[in-house]
Amino acid sequence: MKTKFIVVLFLAVSAVGFSQKQALKEASKALKSGNMDVASEALKAAEGQLDAADEKSKAQYYFLKGQVLASSAGDSLDKIEGAANAYNRTIEIEKAGGGSKYGADAAQKIQIIRQSLVEKAIKNQEDKDYKGASEKLYLAYTTNKADTTYLYYAAGNAVNGKNYDEALNYYTQLKDLGFSGVETEYVATNKETGEVETFDSKQTRDLSVKSNIYIKPELRKSESKRGEIAKNIALIYMSQGKDEEAIAAIEDAKKENPNDSTLMQAEADLFYKLGNIAKYKEIMEKIVTNDPENPDLLYNLGVSASRLGDNDQALSYYKKALELKPDYASAQINIASILLGGETKIVDEMNGLGTSSKDNKRYEELKTARENLYKNAIPYLEGALKNQPDNVEAVRTLMNIFYQLDDPKADKMKNKLKALEGGN
C-alpha cells in the first residue's frame, strides 16, 4: 500500500506539470498566429498551477502574459501597466534563478512600451491635455524607476493641468529620491552668432565642430532642479491653504536657491496673507535689490504694493517697469487705474458742496483737478491700446473720459467699442 501511494503521488505531480507546459505551449502558439483570445484562455489555465511551476515556466508565463496584455491594451493605462509589470516580473524571475531565455526580449518590449507612452504624452501636451500627459509619463517612470526624469516631467504636467495633489505627490517623491536633474550637456559656440548651443549627443556636437560652423566644444553640467522642486512644493502648499507646510517648504527651498525671485515673492505673499506686513516689505525690498532691471518683477511688486493699499509705491514700481519696457501694457493700465481711482474722493467732495460763492469756487477747483486727473490717465490708456488694441475696458474708459472732456475722440472710441462688442 505504501509503494502504491508513492507511485500515485508521483503520477499526479507529473500530470500537473504536463498540463501547465501544454497550456504555455498553446499560449505561445496562439500568440504567434495572432489568436489573442486563445492565448488568454491558455494563460488562465496555466495561472492556476503557477505556484507549483519551475522558474523557467514562471518566466515564460509572465513573458507571454505581457504580450497578451500589450496586444489588446490600446489606450488602457491599466493594461499597459499590467504588460510592463509582467515583463518586469519575467526579468526578476530570470535574474533570481540565473535564466536568460526571455529577459532580454522582455526588457526590449518594456522599452517599446515606454517609448510609446512618451510619444503619446507629447501629443497630449500639444493638445493641452496635461492630465493625460502626466499619467502617461508617470507610468513611463514606474516601468523603470531607475529613470527619474519622467517623474519630473509628470510632475510638471500635473502642475500645468492644475492637478496639484498629484503634482505634490510626484515632487515629494523626487525630493525623497534626491533627484537633481543635473545632466552632462555637449555644447559648442556658433561662429556666426557667438552663442553657445547645446547638442543632443557628443557625436552630433563633434560633427558640427568638424563642419567649421561651431568652435570651442565643451562639456557642461545643467543646473540642478532641486530648488525648483522645493519651490513648487511650497507654492502648492500655499495654493491649498496649508500655511505651516508652505513655510517649512519655503525654508527648505531657500537652502537650494536663497535669491530666487519667484520663491521670495511667494514667501512675501505668504507673510502678507498671515498679516506680517513688516516681513512682507522687508522681503519685497530685497527682491528689488537683487534684480532691479527686471520689468516683470517690478510690475509684480507694483501689484503687491497696490494690494497693500500703498498706491504711491505701486505707481513707483509700475513707472520703473515702463522705463525698462515702454510698451508694458499691463503696467500702463494699472497706472491709469490708480490715477482714476482718485476720482471718487473728488466727486464725493463736489457732491457735498453747497451753493455759496466759496463752495462754487471750490467746485471749480475740484472740476479742474478732475479734468487733470483724466488728462494724466489718457496717455497710459492710449499707450496700452497700442499694444492691446482689443482691450474693451481700456476703450470704454477712454470713451467716457473723452465725453467728460468734450473731446471729439469720444465718438471714435464709441465706434471702436461697438465694433469690439460685435455691434451690440
Backbone torsions as a table, in degrees:
resi	resn	phi	psi	omega
1	MET	NA	-39.3	-179.7
2	LYS	-63.7	-43.3	-179.7
3	THR	-64.3	-44.4	179.4
4	LYS	-60.8	-38.5	179.9
5	PHE	-61.8	-43.3	-179.7
6	ILE	-63.6	-41.6	-179.7
7	VAL	-64.4	-43.9	179.5
8	VAL	-61.5	-44.1	179.1
9	LEU	-61.2	-43.0	-179.9
10	PHE	-61.9	-43.1	-179.7
11	LEU	-65.8	-35.8	-179.7
12	ALA	-65.9	-44.0	179.3
13	VAL	-63.7	-41.9	-180.0
14	SER	-62.8	-39.7	-178.8
15	ALA	-64.5	-39.5	178.3
16	VAL	-62.3	-48.5	-179.7
17	GLY	-59.4	-42.9	-178.9
18	PHE	-64.4	-41.5	-178.9
19	SER	-62.5	-42.9	-178.9
20	GLN	-67.9	-44.2	179.8
21	LYS	-62.7	-37.1	177.8
22	GLN	-64.6	-40.1	-179.9
23	ALA	-64.1	-43.5	178.6
24	LEU	-65.4	-37.9	178.9
25	LYS	-64.1	-42.6	179.4
26	GLU	-64.8	-40.3	179.7
27	ALA	-63.3	-43.9	179.8
28	SER	-62.7	-42.8	-179.5
29	LYS	-65.5	-42.3	179.9
30	ALA	-65.7	-37.1	177.7
31	LEU	-61.9	-45.0	-178.7
32	LYS	-63.2	-31.6	-179.9
33	SER	-90.8	-1.7	177.9
34	GLY	81.8	13.1	-179.7
35	ASN	-93.3	85.8	-172.7
36	MET	-70.7	-30.7	179.1
37	ASP	-64.5	-43.6	178.4
38	VAL	-66.2	-42.0	179.4
39	ALA	-60.6	-42.5	-179.1
40	SER	-64.0	-43.4	179.8
41	GLU	-65.6	-39.8	179.2
42	ALA	-63.0	-39.0	179.1
43	LEU	-67.9	-34.5	176.5
44	LYS	-63.4	-38.3	177.7
45	ALA	-65.5	-38.5	-178.9
46	ALA	-73.6	-29.2	-174.6
47	GLU	-63.3	-35.3	-178.2
48	GLY	-66.3	-19.1	-178.7
49	GLN	-110.5	13.6	-171.4
50	LEU	-64.6	-36.4	-177.5
51	ASP	-61.3	-32.4	-177.5
52	ALA	-89.5	-0.9	-174.8
53	ALA	-78.9	157.5	174.0
54	ASP	-78.2	169.9	-174.3
55	GLU	-63.2	-37.3	-179.6
56	LYS	-63.7	-42.4	179.4
57	SER	-68.2	-37.0	177.7
58	LYS	-63.7	-45.0	179.4
59	ALA	-61.1	-42.2	179.4
60	GLN	-64.3	-41.9	-179.8
61	TYR	-57.3	-50.6	-177.3
62	TYR	-68.4	-33.5	177.6
63	PHE	-64.5	-43.7	177.9
64	LEU	-68.1	-39.8	179.1
65	LYS	-61.1	-41.0	177.9
66	GLY	-59.3	-42.0	-179.7
67	GLN	-66.5	-42.6	-179.9
68	VAL	-62.6	-46.0	-179.7
69	LEU	-65.1	-43.5	-178.7
70	ALA	-63.7	-36.4	-176.2
71	SER	-67.0	-27.7	-177.1
72	SER	-112.3	10.2	-172.8
73	ALA	-68.8	-43.4	-175.7
74	GLY	58.5	-126.0	177.6
75	ASP	-97.4	8.9	-179.3
76	SER	-75.9	109.7	-179.9
77	LEU	-67.0	-30.0	178.3
78	ASP	-62.9	-44.6	179.7
79	LYS	-70.3	-38.5	177.7
80	ILE	-61.4	-43.8	178.2
81	GLU	-63.8	-41.4	178.9
82	GLY	-60.9	-41.9	179.1
83	ALA	-63.6	-46.3	179.9
84	ALA	-62.5	-41.1	179.3
85	ASN	-63.6	-38.5	179.4
86	ALA	-65.1	-43.7	178.2
87	TYR	-63.8	-40.9	178.4
88	ASN	-64.8	-36.6	177.4
89	ARG	-64.2	-38.3	176.5
90	THR	-58.1	-46.7	-178.7
91	ILE	-63.4	-43.1	-179.2
92	GLU	-61.9	-44.2	-177.9
93	ILE	-63.5	-45.8	-179.1
94	GLU	-69.2	-35.3	178.7
95	LYS	-64.6	-40.9	179.9
96	ALA	-71.6	-35.0	-175.8
97	GLY	-97.9	-2.4	178.8
98	GLY	82.0	12.0	179.1
99	GLY	-81.5	166.1	-178.6
100	SER	-151.2	17.6	-174.1
101	LYS	-78.2	-38.7	-172.6
102	TYR	-114.1	-17.1	-171.9
103	GLY	-58.2	-45.3	-177.7
104	ALA	-63.6	-44.0	178.7
105	ASP	-65.8	-37.3	178.9
106	ALA	-63.8	-42.5	179.3
107	ALA	-63.0	-39.7	178.5
108	GLN	-65.1	-40.3	-179.4
109	LYS	-68.8	-33.5	175.0
110	ILE	-63.2	-41.9	179.6
111	GLN	-62.4	-38.2	177.7
112	ILE	-64.1	-42.1	177.7
113	ILE	-60.5	-45.7	-178.0
114	ARG	-63.6	-43.5	-179.9
115	GLN	-62.0	-41.2	178.3
116	SER	-63.9	-41.7	178.6
117	LEU	-61.6	-43.3	-179.2
118	VAL	-65.9	-43.0	178.9
119	GLU	-61.4	-41.7	178.6
120	LYS	-68.7	-34.5	178.2
121	ALA	-66.0	-40.0	177.5
122	ILE	-61.6	-41.4	177.6
123	LYS	-64.1	-40.6	176.5
124	ASN	-59.5	-43.0	179.3
125	GLN	-60.8	-44.4	179.9
126	GLU	-61.6	-33.2	179.1
127	ASP	-88.4	4.9	-178.6
128	LYS	62.6	24.3	173.5
129	ASP	-91.5	76.2	-173.1
130	TYR	-70.2	-31.1	177.5
131	LYS	-63.2	-47.3	177.8
132	GLY	-60.9	-42.4	179.3
133	ALA	-62.9	-43.3	-179.3
134	SER	-62.4	-44.5	-179.2
135	GLU	-62.5	-42.3	-178.2
136	LYS	-70.3	-39.4	179.5
137	LEU	-68.1	-36.1	177.5
138	TYR	-66.5	-39.2	177.3
139	LEU	-66.1	-38.0	175.9
140	ALA	-60.1	-36.0	176.8
141	TYR	-68.4	-45.7	-175.4
142	THR	-67.7	-21.7	177.5
143	THR	-72.2	-20.1	176.8
144	ASN	-155.3	88.8	-172.0
145	LYS	-71.5	-3.7	175.3
146	ALA	-71.3	-23.5	-179.9
147	ASP	-101.9	97.9	-174.8
148	THR	-87.9	-3.9	-179.3
149	THR	-60.6	-39.5	-179.4
150	TYR	-66.3	-30.7	176.6
151	LEU	-65.6	-39.8	178.2
152	TYR	-62.2	-45.9	-179.8
153	TYR	-70.4	-30.8	175.5
154	ALA	-62.9	-41.0	179.0
155	ALA	-63.9	-43.7	179.9
156	GLY	-61.5	-41.2	178.5
157	ASN	-68.8	-34.1	177.0
158	ALA	-63.6	-38.8	176.4
159	VAL	-64.5	-46.6	-179.5
160	ASN	-60.7	-32.7	178.3
161	GLY	-87.0	4.4	-179.6
162	LYS	60.6	26.9	173.7
163	ASN	-92.4	74.0	-167.5
164	TYR	-69.6	-31.3	177.8
165	ASP	-64.1	-44.1	177.5
166	GLU	-64.0	-45.1	-179.2
167	ALA	-58.8	-44.2	179.4
168	LEU	-61.3	-42.6	178.0
169	ASN	-59.4	-47.1	-177.9
170	TYR	-67.2	-44.0	180.0
171	TYR	-64.4	-37.6	178.4
172	THR	-64.8	-40.0	175.6
173	GLN	-60.6	-43.9	179.4
174	LEU	-61.3	-42.8	179.6
175	LYS	-63.3	-44.9	-179.6
176	ASP	-65.5	-29.7	178.7
177	LEU	-79.9	-9.2	-178.1
178	GLY	74.1	25.1	-177.6
179	PHE	-63.5	132.9	177.4
180	SER	-117.0	-25.4	-178.8
181	GLY	71.9	9.1	179.8
182	VAL	-72.3	127.0	-179.5
183	GLU	-129.6	155.8	174.2
184	THR	-81.4	126.7	-179.9
185	GLU	-112.1	139.3	177.5
186	TYR	-99.3	114.1	-173.3
187	VAL	-125.4	159.0	174.1
188	ALA	-155.3	161.4	-177.2
189	THR	-97.4	127.8	176.2
190	ASN	-70.7	120.5	-175.8
191	LYS	-62.7	-34.9	-175.8
192	GLU	-75.9	-43.7	-175.5
193	THR	-96.7	-21.4	-176.7
194	GLY	78.5	5.2	-178.6
195	GLU	-89.9	144.7	176.8
196	VAL	-83.8	126.2	-177.5
197	GLU	-119.3	150.3	-178.4
198	THR	-100.5	141.2	179.7
199	PHE	-115.9	155.6	-175.0
200	ASP	-76.1	-14.1	178.9
201	SER	-157.8	163.0	177.1
202	LYS	-63.8	-38.8	-178.4
203	GLN	-62.4	-45.3	179.4
204	THR	-63.1	-42.7	179.4
205	ARG	-61.6	-45.8	-177.4
206	ASP	-66.2	-37.8	177.5
207	LEU	-65.4	-37.2	178.9
208	SER	-66.9	-37.0	177.6
209	VAL	-67.6	-40.6	179.0
210	LYS	-63.9	-27.2	179.1
211	SER	-72.9	-6.4	178.2
212	ASN	72.1	13.8	176.1
213	ILE	-89.4	-28.8	-179.3
214	TYR	-119.0	153.6	177.5
215	ILE	-135.0	174.5	175.5
216	LYS	53.9	60.9	175.7
217	PRO	-66.4	132.9	-177.3
218	GLU	-144.2	161.2	170.2
219	LEU	-101.3	140.2	-179.0
220	ARG	-141.4	145.7	176.5
221	LYS	-94.8	132.9	176.7
222	SER	-71.9	161.8	-178.4
223	GLU	-70.8	147.2	177.1
224	SER	-67.9	144.0	179.6
225	LYS	-101.4	7.7	-177.9
226	ARG	-63.6	-40.9	179.2
227	GLY	-63.1	-41.8	178.7
228	GLU	-62.8	-41.5	-179.5
229	ILE	-64.2	-47.2	179.5
230	ALA	-62.7	-39.3	179.0
231	LYS	-63.9	-44.3	-178.9
232	ASN	-65.1	-35.5	175.8
233	ILE	-60.8	-44.0	179.9
234	ALA	-63.9	-43.6	-178.6
235	LEU	-65.1	-36.2	178.7
236	ILE	-67.3	-43.6	176.9
237	TYR	-59.0	-40.3	178.9
238	MET	-62.5	-43.5	-178.9
239	SER	-64.9	-24.7	179.9
240	GLN	-90.8	-0.8	179.8
241	GLY	75.8	16.5	179.5
242	LYS	-94.0	79.2	-169.7
243	ASP	-63.5	-44.3	-178.0
244	GLU	-63.7	-43.8	178.1
245	GLU	-64.6	-35.8	-180.0
246	ALA	-65.4	-43.6	179.3
247	ILE	-61.2	-44.8	179.2
248	ALA	-62.7	-40.7	-179.8
249	ALA	-68.0	-37.6	178.1
250	ILE	-64.4	-43.5	178.1
251	GLU	-61.0	-38.1	177.7
252	ASP	-66.9	-42.1	-179.1
253	ALA	-66.1	-35.1	-178.6
254	LYS	-66.0	-22.8	177.3
255	LYS	-64.6	-34.3	-179.1
256	GLU	-82.0	-39.6	-174.7
257	ASN	-149.6	80.8	-173.1
258	PRO	-66.0	-20.2	-176.2
259	ASN	-108.5	17.3	177.7
260	ASP	-67.4	118.2	-173.9
261	SER	-64.8	-37.7	179.6
262	THR	-65.6	-40.8	178.5
263	LEU	-65.4	-43.3	179.0
264	MET	-64.2	-37.2	177.7
265	GLN	-64.0	-42.0	178.3
266	ALA	-62.2	-42.0	178.7
267	GLU	-63.4	-43.2	179.1
268	ALA	-61.9	-44.9	179.5
269	ASP	-61.2	-36.7	179.8
270	LEU	-65.8	-43.4	178.8
271	PHE	-67.3	-34.1	175.7
272	TYR	-62.6	-44.3	179.1
273	LYS	-60.9	-36.1	-178.5
274	LEU	-83.3	-1.8	177.1
275	GLY	86.9	8.0	179.4
276	ASN	-91.7	79.8	-173.5
277	ILE	-68.7	-35.3	-179.7
278	ALA	-61.6	-45.2	178.6
279	LYS	-66.3	-37.2	178.3
280	TYR	-58.5	-50.7	-178.2
281	LYS	-64.6	-37.6	179.7
282	GLU	-59.9	-45.4	-179.2
283	ILE	-68.4	-41.0	-179.2
284	MET	-61.5	-40.9	178.8
285	GLU	-65.1	-35.4	178.1
286	LYS	-68.2	-36.8	178.9
287	ILE	-59.8	-46.3	-179.2
288	VAL	-64.4	-40.6	180.0
289	THR	-61.9	-39.4	-177.6
290	ASN	-72.2	-29.6	-174.5
291	ASP	-146.4	69.9	-173.7
292	PRO	-73.7	-12.4	-176.4
293	GLU	-104.0	18.2	-177.4
294	ASN	-101.0	106.0	-176.6
295	PRO	-64.6	-36.1	179.8
296	ASP	-65.9	-39.6	178.0
297	LEU	-64.0	-45.2	179.4
298	LEU	-63.1	-37.7	176.7
299	TYR	-61.8	-46.6	179.7
300	ASN	-61.8	-36.6	177.4
301	LEU	-65.7	-36.5	177.0
302	GLY	-63.0	-43.2	177.7
303	VAL	-60.2	-44.9	-179.5
304	SER	-63.7	-42.8	179.8
305	ALA	-63.6	-38.6	179.2
306	SER	-64.3	-39.7	177.5
307	ARG	-61.4	-32.3	178.7
308	LEU	-77.0	-9.1	-177.5
309	GLY	87.9	6.7	-179.9
310	ASP	-95.0	77.6	-174.7
311	ASN	-69.6	-30.3	177.4
312	ASP	-63.2	-43.3	178.3
313	GLN	-67.5	-38.9	179.0
314	ALA	-61.0	-46.1	178.0
315	LEU	-59.3	-39.3	179.2
316	SER	-61.6	-44.6	179.2
317	TYR	-65.5	-44.3	-178.9
318	TYR	-62.6	-42.1	-178.6
319	LYS	-68.0	-34.8	175.7
320	LYS	-66.6	-37.6	177.3
321	ALA	-63.1	-38.8	179.5
322	LEU	-69.3	-31.5	176.4
323	GLU	-62.6	-37.0	-179.8
324	LEU	-83.3	-28.9	-177.0
325	LYS	-141.2	84.7	-172.4
326	PRO	-59.1	-22.2	-179.3
327	ASP	-100.2	25.9	-177.7
328	TYR	-76.6	90.6	-173.3
329	ALA	-60.7	-41.5	-178.1
330	SER	-62.9	-39.0	177.9
331	ALA	-66.3	-40.2	179.6
332	GLN	-63.2	-43.3	179.9
333	ILE	-64.8	-41.1	-179.3
334	ASN	-68.0	-34.7	176.1
335	ILE	-63.7	-47.2	178.9
336	ALA	-59.2	-40.2	-179.3
337	SER	-62.9	-42.4	179.3
338	ILE	-66.2	-43.8	179.9
339	LEU	-61.1	-46.3	-179.1
340	LEU	-69.7	-20.2	177.4
341	GLY	-64.7	-19.8	178.5
342	GLY	-77.7	-7.3	-177.8
343	GLU	-67.2	-35.2	-175.4
344	THR	-57.8	-45.3	-179.0
345	LYS	-63.3	-40.8	-180.0
346	ILE	-64.8	-47.1	-178.1
347	VAL	-64.2	-39.7	179.0
348	ASP	-60.3	-41.7	-179.8
349	GLU	-69.1	-39.9	179.1
350	MET	-60.2	-42.2	-178.9
351	ASN	-68.8	-22.0	-178.2
352	GLY	-91.0	-0.8	-178.4
353	LEU	-80.9	153.4	177.3
354	GLY	-92.9	-150.7	-176.2
355	THR	-116.1	10.1	178.9
356	SER	-69.4	162.5	180.0
357	SER	-61.7	-35.8	178.3
358	LYS	-64.6	-43.7	179.5
359	ASP	-66.3	-38.4	179.3
360	ASN	-64.0	-39.8	178.3
361	LYS	-64.0	-43.4	179.4
362	ARG	-65.0	-35.9	179.3
363	TYR	-60.5	-43.7	179.8
364	GLU	-65.7	-37.4	177.3
365	GLU	-62.7	-44.2	179.9
366	LEU	-67.3	-37.1	178.2
367	LYS	-61.7	-42.2	177.9
368	THR	-65.1	-41.6	179.0
369	ALA	-61.8	-39.0	179.5
370	ARG	-65.9	-42.6	178.8
371	GLU	-64.5	-40.0	178.2
372	ASN	-64.3	-36.4	177.1
373	LEU	-61.4	-45.2	177.6
374	TYR	-60.1	-46.7	-176.7
375	LYS	-63.7	-33.5	178.3
376	ASN	-70.8	-31.4	-178.2
377	ALA	-80.0	-28.8	-174.8
378	ILE	-54.9	-48.5	-177.3
379	PRO	-59.0	-34.6	-179.4
380	TYR	-71.2	-41.0	179.2
381	LEU	-68.1	-40.9	178.4
382	GLU	-66.4	-37.8	177.0
383	GLY	-64.1	-39.0	178.9
384	ALA	-65.2	-38.9	-178.8
385	LEU	-66.9	-25.3	176.7
386	LYS	-63.7	-32.8	-177.8
387	ASN	-101.3	-20.2	176.5
388	GLN	-132.1	70.1	-174.3
389	PRO	-62.9	-17.1	-179.7
390	ASP	-99.9	16.0	-179.4
391	ASN	-77.1	100.0	-174.0
392	VAL	-59.9	-44.2	-176.2
393	GLU	-66.1	-36.6	178.1
394	ALA	-65.8	-41.3	178.2
395	VAL	-63.9	-45.8	-179.1
396	ARG	-62.4	-42.2	-179.3
397	THR	-64.4	-43.8	178.2
398	LEU	-63.0	-40.4	178.6
399	MET	-58.5	-48.1	-179.0
400	ASN	-63.8	-39.9	178.8
401	ILE	-63.7	-45.5	-179.0
402	PHE	-63.5	-36.3	176.3
403	TYR	-64.8	-40.5	179.0
404	GLN	-64.8	-31.8	-178.4
405	LEU	-94.1	4.0	-176.1
406	ASP	54.6	39.5	-179.5
407	ASP	-91.2	130.0	-179.8
408	PRO	-58.2	-20.8	-179.2
409	LYS	-67.4	-9.1	179.4
410	ALA	-60.6	-42.3	-179.2
411	ASP	-65.8	-37.1	178.1
412	LYS	-61.5	-43.6	179.0
413	MET	-67.4	-34.5	178.8
414	LYS	-63.6	-44.6	179.0
415	ASN	-65.3	-39.4	178.7
416	LYS	-64.6	-41.2	179.3
417	LEU	-64.3	-41.9	179.5
418	LYS	-61.4	-41.3	179.2
419	ALA	-65.7	-41.4	-179.0
420	LEU	-67.4	-32.1	-178.9
421	GLU	-91.7	12.7	174.1
422	GLY	80.9	22.4	176.3
423	GLY	82.0	3.7	-179.6
424	ASN	-82.9	NA	NA
